[in-house]
Amino acid sequence: MEKFLLNIKNEVQKYAETISQIIQMDVEIMDSNFIRVAGTGILKKKVGISMNDESHIYKNVLETGKETIILEPKKDSRCLNCPTINTCKEQLEVSTPIFLGNKVIGVIGIICFTNSQKLNFIKKKDKYLLFLKQISEFISSQAYLYLEASTTQSKKDFLNTILNKIEDGVIIYNNDLEVLYINEVAQNLFETTLTKEVIFIENLKDTFLEKQEFSLIYNNKKIKVLGTEFQFSSFEKALIFREKKALHNSILQILNSTTGTLVKDFIFYSDSMKKLYDRIDKISKNPSTVLITGESGTGKEIVARTIHMNSNRVNNPFIAVNCGAIPDTLLESEFFGYVKGSFTGADPRGKIGKFELANGGTLFLDEIGDMPLYMQIKLLRVIQERKIIRIGSNQLIDIDVRIIAATNQNLEKLVELGEFRKDLYYRLNVVPLEVPPLRARPADIFIFAEHFAEKYATLFNKRFFNISTEVLKTFENYSWPGNVRELENTMEYMINLMDERGILLPIHLPQKFLVVENNFKLEDKTLKNMEIEMISALLKKYGNSTENKKEIAKILGIGIATLYRKIEQYNIKH
């Protein structure tokens, strides 16, 4: 009984996990004796168990040696005789043979259990199939290495030929944090091909989309990344990661697609906005009326559009109306339309109102608190009866519109004052959503700042590289009365002033930000002077021991190596 893969099962498991980490799908590897040698996710618990009763497609791959892709499990003719067809939960299956010479010794299985995984695989199919083929070849070479007691050179060849083809950065380092391998993506990020240099890795104890956040310092460059660190061997660790900024951008591109679940500028990192999005996700598919409250500039229309994009009405119109921007005399005709000849000055062809335009879709009523009382009565009737009548007509028109209203006013207070109808308020307030102000979610400030900086740098054909720590600290301490809208305007202003270095500095801030506690202006001081004063003050306050300096570096948002370099560069006495 041949046990080529079982003899190297620990190595096989590591590469199964590597595949899973990179392509974000479940992986299993079966040998020619129908034993599951490796597995990830829910399949990991089944490692070592015979797959004889559930290896219908794999058996065919073992016999033919041909790669197989099943895009529609249970519907595909090749699955009809499978004994587990009635309980199968797979959305897609890819089976790649593993050869030893001309003999098939096993099968790599990639399994999608969700539709989003399936769509991602189809989008990158050619790249992933090439990747699987090369992984198969590498496992085959590892089997040869076991039989021939060869060196580990093929592992290095694998890393050089395979890991340079993926979109993630990969760094392998030893227990002394010396870099042993760095792939091309990571080389480009840190602008170096060097190894044997020490990398500083700080786990920031935060996660985003189930990825850990790290701060990396290498080749005197500090980069925040999101990724996964795992033990590669007893003396080696590997970090697979994406630059945090780049990952956010790629997520936005996906979410802004026609089949995505968000719309442009719905960006968040804070817990409060994660909770808000969870509520959006739960209520979007239902037709219930939604009332969105929050200060001006918080992004209430973005929330409304996101609800629409997540709903079953996504392929139908989203019509937005600012109730405070339309003159009272035109409100009724704007909402309900009119037939030709209805009144003096009317379009002789007549006009279709917003309700009809939004039929089958979503009508967003912004600034609902500014709607006059006479119009509130008509809106209430439409919500109740689901019918409208054009001005100048007697014909009832059935409408199917989901209403989402928004306001920055306290409607309950307006009800008490008699300025807003109580019955309409209760009709609108079926599902209340409150968008928190920007000052209440400081974690979102930085991701918004980077997003808008890149947006306007692209618009102005400028190269944007980074936002300085001093600017980010200023942003964190500012109250942002105009919320996200004010932040966007601030970033547009700063990008206008940014020079060719592509770094946003305190001198680029609008005048309102430039007054500090002791009433001097930041532009009167150089960045060097501010760094010297800040580092000197912190050394005086906390002390100059190694532990004290680690704490100071953390406060400044820099690595300990950078702090030591600045102390020496500026000859700071301590």
Disulfide bonds with the S-S distance in Angstrom:
none
